[in-house]
Amino acid sequence: MDATIREQVQLFFSSPVFLSCITSWLSAQAIKTCIKLFSGKIHGLGELFELLIWRTGSMPSAHSALVSALCTSIGFRSGVDSDIFILSACFFFVTIRDALGVRRASGIQARKLNEIGKALDEKQIFEYKQIKEVQGHTPLEVIVGCLLGFFIGIAFSVL
């Protein structure tokens, strides 16, 4: 690998912005996993790893933590009047709106469709296959995720 490419890759992976984003995402997923683990809602090793790495929904919002850390660390490094901060702030608001509104509403709709489909299937009106219920976030889950990301973004920006 060319020395300049290697240096660019090293700079990317050591960037405080990148590190704050990854740390906030993994921290939120770890907290979420611990909450589910201690409340007895994890029933297997596969479910544990899925929740730790990828599953969405629950407390705290990993999406909110990530975009909050991104916005905070960019604000510290580039200034709140920079174009890149404004872009990250817009991305933050779109992500938060999606977590609170769109994903939550579609999850509620999917749950109702599954209830109706199950009732129709039981009456043998037609065969229904359950659809995935995407879980959105409550306002508290989003707020906690934002605070987690904010403090992690500050930590990587000033330390």
N, CA, C and O atoms as a DFTB+ gen file, in Angstrom:
636 C
 N C O
     1  1       0.852      -1.177       0.000
     2  2       0.000       0.000       0.000
     3  2       0.896       1.237       0.000
     4  3       1.886       1.290       0.729
     5  1       0.554       2.212      -0.802
     6  2       1.295       3.455      -0.887
     7  2       1.319       4.147       0.469
     8  3       0.331       4.104       1.202
     9  1       2.451       4.793       0.818
    10  2       2.611       5.436       2.131
    11  2       1.554       6.523       2.368
    12  3       1.055       6.658       3.485
    13  1       1.210       7.296       1.336
    14  2       0.219       8.365       1.533
    15  2      -1.177       7.804       1.770
    16  3      -1.947       8.359       2.555
    17  1      -1.505       6.707       1.098
    18  2      -2.808       6.071       1.319
    19  2      -2.866       5.529       2.741
    20  3      -3.870       5.697       3.432
    21  1      -1.800       4.884       3.176
    22  2      -1.735       4.336       4.532
    23  2      -1.878       5.460       5.556
    24  3      -2.592       5.311       6.548
    25  1      -1.210       6.568       5.321
    26  2      -1.311       7.712       6.231
    27  2      -2.735       8.268       6.273
    28  3      -3.233       8.631       7.338
    29  1      -3.381       8.332       5.116
    30  2      -4.759       8.820       5.061
    31  2      -5.713       7.897       5.826
    32  3      -6.607       8.362       6.533
    33  1      -5.515       6.596       5.676
    34  2      -6.343       5.623       6.395
    35  2      -6.106       5.757       7.897
    36  3      -7.059       5.726       8.677
    37  1      -4.851       5.904       8.309
    38  2      -4.538       6.080       9.732
    39  2      -5.156       7.366      10.270
    40  3      -5.690       7.382      11.379
    41  1      -5.086       8.439       9.494
    42  2      -5.696       9.702       9.917
    43  2      -7.208       9.570      10.066
    44  3      -7.797      10.103      11.007
    45  1      -7.829       8.856       9.130
    46  2      -9.276       8.645       9.201
    47  2      -9.661       7.918      10.488
    48  3     -10.539       8.366      11.224
    49  1      -8.994       6.792      10.751
    50  2      -9.348       5.973      11.911
    51  2      -8.919       6.590      13.240
    52  3      -9.382       6.158      14.296
    53  1      -8.050       7.584      13.202
    54  2      -7.659       8.254      14.446
    55  2      -8.324       9.625      14.603
    56  3      -8.041      10.348      15.558
    57  1      -9.191       9.972      13.683
    58  2      -9.889      11.256      13.734
    59  2     -10.808      11.312      14.957
    60  3     -11.558      10.367      15.197
    61  1     -10.766      12.394      15.730
    62  2     -11.663      12.537      16.880
    63  2     -13.147      12.486      16.483
    64  3     -13.982      12.019      17.258
    65  1     -13.466      12.962      15.288
    66  2     -14.854      12.916      14.826
    67  2     -15.272      11.467      14.603
    68  3     -16.326      11.043      15.077
    69  1     -14.458      10.716      13.892
    70  2     -14.752       9.301      13.651
    71  2     -14.810       8.530      14.960
    72  3     -15.743       7.757      15.181
    73  1     -13.835       8.727      15.821
    74  2     -13.784       7.995      17.088
    75  2     -14.969       8.328      17.992
    76  3     -15.493       7.448      18.676
    77  1     -15.392       9.583      17.999
    78  2     -16.555       9.941      18.828
    79  2     -17.823       9.287      18.296
    80  3     -18.672       8.855      19.076
    81  1     -17.958       9.211      16.979
    82  2     -19.135       8.561      16.383
    83  2     -19.172       7.075      16.709
    84  3     -20.199       6.563      17.155
    85  1     -18.073       6.389      16.493
    86  2     -18.015       4.948      16.740
    87  2     -18.198       4.656      18.230
    88  3     -18.922       3.730      18.597
    89  1     -17.553       5.434      19.078
    90  2     -17.661       5.221      20.523
    91  2     -19.084       5.456      21.009
    92  3     -19.583       4.702      21.844
    93  1     -19.740       6.488      20.501
    94  2     -21.111       6.762      20.934
    95  2     -22.058       5.660      20.473
    96  3     -22.940       5.248      21.228
    97  1     -21.887       5.176      19.244
    98  2     -22.725       4.086      18.731
    99  2     -22.538       2.825      19.584
   100  3     -23.509       2.230      20.052
   101  1     -21.274       2.428      19.777
   102  2     -21.003       1.209      20.538
   103  2     -21.417       1.348      22.005
   104  3     -21.892       0.383      22.605
   105  1     -21.244       2.527      22.581
   106  2     -21.654       2.752      23.975
   107  2     -23.163       2.627      24.121
   108  3     -23.647       1.991      25.057
   109  1     -23.901       3.225      23.211
   110  2     -25.361       3.136      23.263
   111  2     -25.812       1.689      23.104
   112  3     -26.701       1.232      23.822
   113  1     -25.198       0.962      22.161
   114  2     -25.563      -0.442      21.962
   115  2     -25.203      -1.278      23.193
   116  3     -25.949      -2.184      23.563
   117  1     -24.070      -0.983      23.828
   118  2     -23.664      -1.718      25.028
   119  2     -24.629      -1.448      26.182
   120  3     -25.018      -2.374      26.894
   121  1     -25.015      -0.194      26.370
   122  2     -25.968       0.160      27.425
   123  2     -27.304      -0.526      27.166
   124  3     -27.912      -1.095      28.072
   125  1     -27.746      -0.462      25.922
   126  2     -29.005      -1.105      25.517
   127  2     -28.957      -2.608      25.805
   128  3     -29.925      -3.180      26.306
   129  1     -27.833      -3.236      25.486
   130  2     -27.672      -4.668      25.704
   131  2     -27.684      -4.999      27.194
   132  3     -28.312      -5.975      27.605
   133  1     -26.998      -4.197      28.004
   134  2     -26.981      -4.427      29.456
   135  2     -28.379      -4.299      30.048
   136  3     -28.771      -5.106      30.891
   137  1     -29.126      -3.302      29.619
   138  2     -30.495      -3.116      30.116
   139  2     -31.340      -4.341      29.782
   140  3     -32.048      -4.867      30.641
   141  1     -31.262      -4.790      28.537
   142  2     -32.041      -5.968      28.118
   143  2     -31.557      -7.232      28.836
   144  3     -32.363      -8.083      29.211
   145  1     -30.249      -7.349      29.024
   146  2     -29.680      -8.528      29.676
   147  2     -30.134      -8.617      31.127
   148  3     -30.569      -9.675      31.581
   149  1     -30.034      -7.505      31.856
   150  2     -30.402      -7.514      33.269
   151  2     -31.913      -7.592      33.494
   152  3     -32.360      -7.980      34.574
   153  1     -32.698      -7.227      32.485
   154  2     -34.149      -7.340      32.624
   155  2     -34.657      -8.697      32.119
   156  3     -35.863      -8.942      32.108
   157  1     -33.747      -9.568      31.706
   158  2     -34.114     -10.924      31.297
   159  2     -34.782     -11.017      29.947
   160  3     -35.530     -11.963      29.698
   161  1     -34.532     -10.052      29.056
   162  2     -35.186     -10.042      27.752
   163  2     -34.315     -10.598      26.634
   164  3     -34.683     -10.510      25.463
   165  1     -33.163     -11.171      26.983
   166  2     -32.290     -11.793      25.988
   167  2     -32.315     -13.291      26.241
   168  3     -32.072     -13.752      27.356
   169  1     -32.617     -14.057      25.173
   170  2     -32.843     -15.485      25.335
   171  2     -31.840     -16.359      24.585
   172  3     -32.107     -17.533      24.332
   173  1     -30.711     -15.799      24.236
   174  2     -29.712     -16.620      23.554
   175  2     -28.505     -15.792      23.180
   176  3     -28.565     -14.563      23.140
   177  1     -27.413     -16.473      22.908
   178  2     -26.163     -15.810      22.550
   179  2     -26.286     -15.040      21.239
   180  3     -25.738     -13.947      21.106
   181  1     -27.009     -15.612      20.266
   182  2     -27.214     -14.933      18.985
   183  2     -27.960     -13.626      19.153
   184  3     -27.611     -12.615      18.543
   185  1     -28.986     -13.653      19.981
   186  2     -29.759     -12.440      20.252
   187  2     -28.902     -11.397      20.969
   188  3     -29.031     -10.200      20.710
   189  1     -28.033     -11.848      21.867
   190  2     -27.125     -10.947      22.578
   191  2     -26.203     -10.224      21.599
   192  3     -26.056      -9.004      21.670
   193  1     -25.581     -10.975      20.682
   194  2     -24.667     -10.366      19.720
   195  2     -25.402      -9.457      18.733
   196  3     -24.893      -8.399      18.363
   197  1     -26.584      -9.865      18.315
   198  2     -27.377      -9.031      17.405
   199  2     -27.720      -7.696      18.061
   200  3     -27.613      -6.641      17.435
   201  1     -28.129      -7.751      19.320
   202  2     -28.472      -6.526      20.044
   203  2     -27.241      -5.660      20.266
   204  3     -27.303      -4.436      20.146
   205  1     -26.134      -6.293      20.585
   206  2     -24.903      -5.552      20.860
   207  2     -24.390      -4.811      19.629
   208  3     -23.832      -3.720      19.744
   209  1     -24.577      -5.400      18.465
   210  2     -24.021      -4.816      17.246
   211  2     -25.052      -4.062      16.415
   212  3     -24.750      -2.979      15.914
   213  1     -26.252      -4.596      16.256
   214  2     -27.075      -4.089      15.176
   215  2     -28.505      -3.701      15.503
   216  3     -29.025      -2.773      14.883
   217  1     -29.164      -4.355      16.438
   218  2     -30.601      -4.160      16.618
   219  2     -30.932      -2.716      16.997
   220  3     -30.215      -2.083      17.772
   221  1     -32.030      -2.211      16.436
   222  2     -32.455      -0.841      16.677
   223  2     -33.585      -0.800      17.694
   224  3     -34.148      -1.831      18.061
   225  1     -33.906       0.410      18.143
   226  2     -34.956       0.601      19.137
   227  2     -34.387       0.484      20.534
   228  3     -33.226       0.112      20.706
   229  1     -35.182       0.795      21.521
   230  2     -34.861       0.694      22.947
   231  2     -33.982       1.844      23.436
   232  3     -33.614       2.748      22.686
   233  1     -33.666       1.764      24.719
   234  2     -32.932       2.807      25.437
   235  2     -31.462       2.473      25.486
   236  3     -31.109       1.343      25.822
   237  1     -30.587       3.411      25.163
   238  2     -30.780       4.704      24.499
   239  2     -30.709       4.540      22.991
   240  3     -30.289       3.498      22.490
   241  1     -31.116       5.563      22.280
   242  2     -31.076       5.539      20.823
   243  2     -29.627       5.663      20.339
   244  3     -28.972       6.680      20.567
   245  1     -29.139       4.617      19.668
   246  2     -27.775       4.644      19.130
   247  2     -27.669       5.614      17.958
   248  3     -26.635       6.258      17.782
   249  1     -28.737       5.728      17.148
   250  2     -28.734       6.689      16.048
   251  2     -28.590       8.111      16.596
   252  3     -27.803       8.904      16.081
   253  1     -29.346       8.420      17.630
   254  2     -29.290       9.756      18.228
   255  2     -27.923      10.021      18.839
   256  3     -27.394      11.126      18.723
   257  1     -27.350       9.013      19.489
   258  2     -26.024       9.167      20.079
   259  2     -24.979       9.446      19.008
   260  3     -24.132      10.323      19.176
   261  1     -25.039       8.704      17.909
   262  2     -24.060       8.871      16.844
   263  2     -24.145      10.262      16.219
   264  3     -23.128      10.945      16.093
   265  1     -25.347      10.689      15.826
   266  2     -25.445      11.996      15.151
   267  2     -25.175      13.136      16.114
   268  3     -24.689      14.188      15.699
   269  1     -25.478      12.953      17.384
   270  2     -25.170      13.977      18.378
   271  2     -23.656      14.106      18.563
   272  3     -23.132      15.217      18.639
   273  1     -22.960      12.978      18.636
   274  2     -21.501      13.001      18.744
   275  2     -20.878      13.611      17.493
   276  3     -19.931      14.392      17.584
   277  1     -21.404      13.257      16.334
   278  2     -20.914      13.804      15.070
   279  2     -21.040      15.325      15.057
   280  3     -20.078      16.038      14.774
   281  1     -22.221      15.798      15.363
   282  2     -22.504      17.237      15.341
   283  2     -21.644      17.982      16.376
   284  3     -21.085      19.039      16.083
   285  1     -21.549      17.422      17.575
   286  2     -20.779      18.058      18.646
   287  2     -19.298      18.123      18.296
   288  3     -18.676      19.177      18.433
   289  1     -18.728      17.012      17.847
   290  2     -17.293      17.008      17.557
   291  2     -16.951      17.878      16.348
   292  3     -15.900      18.519      16.325
   293  1     -17.818      17.905      15.359
   294  2     -17.582      18.800      14.213
   295  2     -17.711      20.254      14.654
   296  3     -16.927      21.101      14.224
   297  1     -18.683      20.551      15.499
   298  2     -18.836      21.909      16.015
   299  2     -17.599      22.385      16.752
   300  3     -17.172      23.527      16.585
   301  1     -17.023      21.510      17.567
   302  2     -15.804      21.863      18.296
   303  2     -14.618      22.031      17.369
   304  3     -13.840      22.971      17.531
   305  1     -14.462      21.139      16.400
   306  2     -13.275      21.148      15.543
   307  2     -13.342      22.183      14.421
   308  3     -12.333      22.803      14.084
   309  1     -14.533      22.369      13.842
   310  2     -14.640      23.243      12.670
   311  2     -15.364      24.542      12.943
   312  3     -15.334      25.452      12.115
   313  1     -16.015      24.644      14.090
   314  2     -16.775      25.844      14.424
   315  2     -18.232      25.705      14.007
   316  3     -18.552      25.056      13.012
   317  1     -19.101      26.325      14.785
   318  2     -20.535      26.208      14.511
   319  2     -20.970      27.052      13.312
   320  3     -22.117      26.960      12.875
   321  1     -20.076      27.863      12.786
   322  2     -20.410      28.645      11.594
   323  2     -19.882      27.999      10.312
   324  3     -20.012      28.570       9.229
   325  1     -19.288      26.810      10.433
   326  2     -18.725      26.145       9.251
   327  2     -19.818      25.425       8.459
   328  3     -20.850      25.029       9.001
   329  1     -19.560      25.271       7.177
   330  2     -20.498      24.557       6.304
   331  2     -20.689      23.108       6.754
   332  3     -21.804      22.587       6.735
   333  1     -19.596      22.467       7.158
   334  2     -19.687      21.062       7.544
   335  2     -20.494      20.901       8.836
   336  3     -21.190      19.900       9.001
   337  1     -20.412      21.867       9.748
   338  2     -21.238      21.797      10.956
   339  2     -22.712      21.955      10.599
   340  3     -23.560      21.234      11.125
   341  1     -23.017      22.880       9.719
   342  2     -24.410      23.089       9.309
   343  2     -24.950      21.825       8.649
   344  3     -26.089      21.432       8.901
   345  1     -24.142      21.187       7.805
   346  2     -24.535      19.912       7.197
   347  2     -24.793      18.859       8.277
   348  3     -25.798      18.150       8.225
   349  1     -23.887      18.756       9.255
   350  2     -24.059      17.753      10.311
   351  2     -25.279      18.072      11.176
   352  3     -25.952      17.154      11.645
   353  1     -25.574      19.352      11.394
   354  2     -26.762      19.738      12.168
   355  2     -28.042      19.344      11.415
   356  3     -28.998      18.860      12.021
   357  1     -28.053      19.553      10.107
   358  2     -29.214      19.143       9.304
   359  2     -29.376      17.626       9.344
   360  3     -30.492      17.123       9.485
   361  1     -28.276      16.900       9.223
   362  2     -28.303      15.441       9.313
   363  2     -28.814      15.006      10.688
   364  3     -29.580      14.049      10.797
   365  1     -28.385      15.712      11.730
   366  2     -28.846      15.448      13.100
   367  2     -30.366      15.578      13.184
   368  3     -31.038      14.679      13.689
   369  1     -30.909      16.688      12.693
   370  2     -32.351      16.917      12.802
   371  2     -33.169      15.915      11.985
   372  3     -34.228      15.469      12.428
   373  1     -32.683      15.563      10.803
   374  2     -33.388      14.566       9.991
   375  2     -33.389      13.211      10.707
   376  3     -34.414      12.531      10.743
   377  1     -32.259      12.824      11.267
   378  2     -32.149      11.537      11.966
   379  2     -33.039      11.500      13.201
   380  3     -33.715      10.502      13.450
   381  1     -33.043      12.585      13.976
   382  2     -33.869      12.645      15.189
   383  2     -35.346      12.604      14.806
   384  3     -36.132      11.905      15.446
   385  1     -35.722      13.333      13.784
   386  2     -37.118      13.332      13.323
   387  2     -37.530      11.935      12.882
   388  3     -38.635      11.482      13.181
   389  1     -36.645      11.260      12.177
   390  2     -36.933       9.903      11.733
   391  2     -37.082       8.955      12.925
   392  3     -37.999       8.134      12.950
   393  1     -36.190       9.063      13.906
   394  2     -36.239       8.183      15.081
   395  2     -37.528       8.380      15.869
   396  3     -38.117       7.418      16.361
   397  1     -37.956       9.615      15.984
   398  2     -39.160       9.918      16.777
   399  2     -40.452       9.732      16.003
   400  3     -41.454       9.296      16.568
   401  1     -40.442      10.050      14.741
   402  2     -41.698      10.087      14.012
   403  2     -41.907       8.972      13.030
   404  3     -42.765       8.112      13.230
   405  1     -41.136       8.975      11.972
   406  2     -41.384       8.094      10.839
   407  2     -41.247       6.625      11.232
   408  3     -42.158       5.836      10.978
   409  1     -40.128       6.245      11.846
   410  2     -39.912       4.837      12.204
   411  2     -40.908       4.381      13.257
   412  3     -41.389       3.250      13.210
   413  1     -41.218       5.254      14.205
   414  2     -42.175       4.887      15.256
   415  2     -43.566       4.686      14.656
   416  3     -44.253       3.713      14.968
   417  1     -43.972       5.613      13.794
   418  2     -45.296       5.506      13.167
   419  2     -45.397       4.257      12.299
   420  3     -46.418       3.570      12.324
   421  1     -44.353       3.957      11.536
   422  2     -44.408       2.765      10.683
   423  2     -44.425       1.495      11.534
   424  3     -45.040       0.505      11.138
   425  1     -43.776       1.501      12.671
   426  2     -43.818       0.350      13.569
   427  2     -45.203       0.123      14.146
   428  3     -45.663      -1.014      14.249
   429  1     -45.869       1.212      14.521
   430  2     -47.241       1.120      15.034
   431  2     -48.177       0.603      13.943
   432  3     -49.029      -0.247      14.203
   433  1     -48.016       1.115      12.728
   434  2     -48.835       0.648      11.608
   435  2     -48.593      -0.831      11.330
   436  3     -49.541      -1.575      11.077
   437  1     -47.341      -1.264      11.372
   438  2     -47.026      -2.670      11.118
   439  2     -47.658      -3.559      12.187
   440  3     -48.163      -4.638      11.878
   441  1     -47.631      -3.111      13.443
   442  2     -48.244      -3.887      14.526
   443  2     -49.739      -4.044      14.293
   444  3     -50.283      -5.135      14.468
   445  1     -50.409      -2.965      13.900
   446  2     -51.853      -3.032      13.626
   447  2     -52.156      -3.935      12.429
   448  3     -53.109      -4.713      12.462
   449  1     -51.351      -3.831      11.383
   450  2     -51.540      -4.709      10.222
   451  2     -51.371      -6.175      10.616
   452  3     -52.117      -7.036      10.149
   453  1     -50.397      -6.453      11.469
   454  2     -50.197      -7.825      11.929
   455  2     -51.388      -8.311      12.748
   456  3     -51.785      -9.470      12.630
   457  1     -51.959      -7.445      13.574
   458  2     -53.145      -7.814      14.352
   459  2     -54.326      -8.123      13.432
   460  3     -55.021      -9.122      13.617
   461  1     -54.545      -7.268      12.454
   462  2     -55.645      -7.481      11.501
   463  2     -55.398      -8.749      10.680
   464  3     -56.301      -9.566      10.497
   465  1     -54.156      -8.904      10.187
   466  2     -53.808     -10.080       9.397
   467  2     -53.967     -11.369      10.186
   468  3     -54.448     -12.370       9.654
   469  1     -53.562     -11.350      11.455
   470  2     -53.701     -12.540      12.295
   471  2     -55.176     -12.899      12.486
   472  3     -55.547     -14.071      12.422
   473  1     -56.016     -11.882      12.721
   474  2     -57.453     -12.127      12.886
   475  2     -58.061     -12.701      11.611
   476  3     -58.870     -13.626      11.671
   477  1     -57.678     -12.159      10.466
   478  2     -58.183     -12.676       9.188
   479  2     -57.678     -14.093       8.923
   480  3     -58.404     -14.929       8.386
   481  1     -56.437     -14.352       9.301
   482  2     -55.859     -15.678       9.118
   483  2     -56.559     -16.707      10.013
   484  3     -56.821     -17.832       9.587
   485  1     -56.860     -16.310      11.261
   486  2     -57.549     -17.221      12.181
   487  2     -58.964     -17.550      11.710
   488  3     -59.456     -18.655      11.938
   489  1     -59.614     -16.597      11.057
   490  2     -60.963     -16.820      10.520
   491  2     -60.910     -17.481       9.142
   492  3     -61.939     -17.704       8.504
   493  1     -59.697     -17.785       8.702
   494  2     -59.432     -18.424       7.418
   495  2     -60.004     -17.631       6.241
   496  3     -60.444     -18.198       5.241
   497  1     -59.986     -16.300       6.391
   498  2     -60.421     -15.440       5.293
   499  2     -59.311     -15.360       4.240
   500  3     -59.565     -15.461       3.040
   501  1     -58.097     -15.178       4.708
   502  2     -56.940     -15.342       3.828
   503  2     -55.703     -15.603       4.662
   504  3     -55.639     -15.266       5.844
   505  1     -54.703     -16.224       4.002
   506  2     -53.459     -16.571       4.682
   507  2     -52.597     -15.316       4.806
   508  3     -52.360     -14.615       3.822
   509  1     -52.135     -15.043       6.014
   510  2     -51.367     -13.825       6.266
   511  2     -50.007     -14.185       6.848
   512  3     -49.903     -14.997       7.768
   513  1     -48.976     -13.572       6.299
   514  2     -47.626     -13.735       6.818
   515  2     -47.246     -12.444       7.542
   516  3     -47.348     -11.356       6.977
   517  1     -46.810     -12.571       8.791
   518  2     -46.455     -11.409       9.613
   519  2     -45.385     -10.552       8.924
   520  3     -44.471     -11.076       8.288
   521  1     -45.513      -9.240       9.061
   522  2     -44.485      -8.328       8.568
   523  2     -43.648      -7.842       9.743
   524  3     -44.095      -7.870      10.890
   525  1     -42.444      -7.400       9.451
   526  2     -41.533      -6.940      10.498
   527  2     -42.050      -5.630      11.085
   528  3     -42.432      -4.710      10.362
   529  1     -42.051      -5.575      12.406
   530  2     -42.459      -4.365      13.109
   531  2     -41.215      -3.585      13.500
   532  3     -40.549      -3.921      14.480
   533  1     -40.899      -2.537      12.733
   534  2     -39.734      -1.711      13.007
   535  2     -40.048      -0.845      14.215
   536  3     -41.041      -0.119      14.245
   537  1     -39.176      -0.941      15.206
   538  2     -39.411      -0.205      16.443
   539  2     -38.717       1.148      16.368
   540  3     -37.511       1.219      16.135
   541  1     -39.465       2.202      16.562
   542  2     -38.898       3.534      16.660
   543  2     -38.523       3.824      18.104
   544  3     -38.409       2.902      18.911
   545  1     -38.334       5.067      18.432
   546  2     -37.901       5.448      19.772
   547  2     -38.913       6.357      20.446
   548  3     -39.650       7.097      19.794
   549  1     -38.930       6.282      21.764
   550  2     -39.695       7.236      22.561
   551  2     -38.852       8.505      22.693
   552  3     -37.639       8.462      22.485
   553  1     -39.472       9.623      23.033
   554  2     -38.688      10.849      23.222
   555  2     -37.570      10.690      24.258
   556  3     -36.477      11.221      24.062
   557  1     -37.822       9.972      25.350
   558  2     -36.797       9.787      26.375
   559  2     -35.599       9.015      25.834
   560  3     -34.457       9.358      26.141
   561  1     -35.840       7.987      25.041
   562  2     -34.747       7.205      24.452
   563  2     -33.885       8.073      23.536
   564  3     -32.663       7.931      23.505
   565  1     -34.527       8.966      22.796
   566  2     -33.797       9.867      21.898
   567  2     -33.005      10.903      22.701
   568  3     -31.852      11.188      22.379
   569  1     -33.617      11.462      23.737
   570  2     -32.934      12.461      24.570
   571  2     -31.700      11.857      25.233
   572  3     -30.628      12.463      25.226
   573  1     -31.850      10.670      25.801
   574  2     -30.710      10.014      26.448
   575  2     -29.615       9.719      25.419
   576  3     -28.433       9.910      25.705
   577  1     -29.992       9.260      24.237
   578  2     -29.009       9.022      23.179
   579  2     -28.286      10.306      22.786
   580  3     -27.070      10.302      22.596
   581  1     -29.030      11.401      22.663
   582  2     -28.418      12.698      22.317
   583  2     -27.441      13.156      23.389
   584  3     -26.352      13.639      23.079
   585  1     -27.828      13.006      24.643
   586  2     -26.936      13.404      25.736
   587  2     -25.676      12.552      25.764
   588  3     -24.575      13.069      25.955
   589  1     -25.837      11.244      25.573
   590  2     -24.683      10.348      25.525
   591  2     -23.731      10.774      24.408
   592  3     -22.528      10.902      24.632
   593  1     -24.263      10.992      23.217
   594  2     -23.435      11.416      22.090
   595  2     -22.796      12.769      22.296
   596  3     -21.641      12.981      21.925
   597  1     -23.546      13.693      22.892
   598  2     -23.030      15.036      23.160
   599  2     -21.795      14.968      24.072
   600  3     -20.767      15.579      23.782
   601  1     -21.909      14.220      25.175
   602  2     -20.796      14.144      26.112
   603  2     -19.614      13.371      25.549
   604  3     -18.467      13.710      25.839
   605  1     -19.868      12.345      24.754
   606  2     -18.777      11.630      24.101
   607  2     -18.121      12.522      23.053
   608  3     -16.897      12.516      22.922
   609  1     -18.908      13.285      22.310
   610  2     -18.361      14.229      21.326
   611  2     -17.484      15.270      21.986
   612  3     -16.417      15.602      21.470
   613  1     -17.924      15.795      23.130
   614  2     -17.104      16.765      23.880
   615  2     -15.815      16.114      24.347
   616  3     -14.741      16.701      24.210
   617  1     -15.904      14.904      24.899
   618  2     -14.717      14.215      25.413
   619  2     -13.666      14.025      24.325
   620  3     -12.484      14.275      24.557
   621  1     -14.086      13.585      23.141
   622  2     -13.109      13.368      22.066
   623  2     -12.611      14.679      21.472
   624  3     -11.557      14.704      20.837
   625  1     -13.341      15.756      21.665
   626  2     -12.928      17.036      21.112
   627  2     -11.951      17.782      22.014
   628  3     -11.087      18.511      21.524
   629  1     -12.079      17.608      23.314
   630  2     -11.224      18.386      24.223
   631  2     -10.106      17.569      24.848
   632  3      -9.162      18.132      25.402
   633  1     -10.201      16.263      24.765
   634  2      -9.134      15.425      25.359
   635  2      -8.071      15.065      24.359
   636  3      -7.113      14.370      24.698
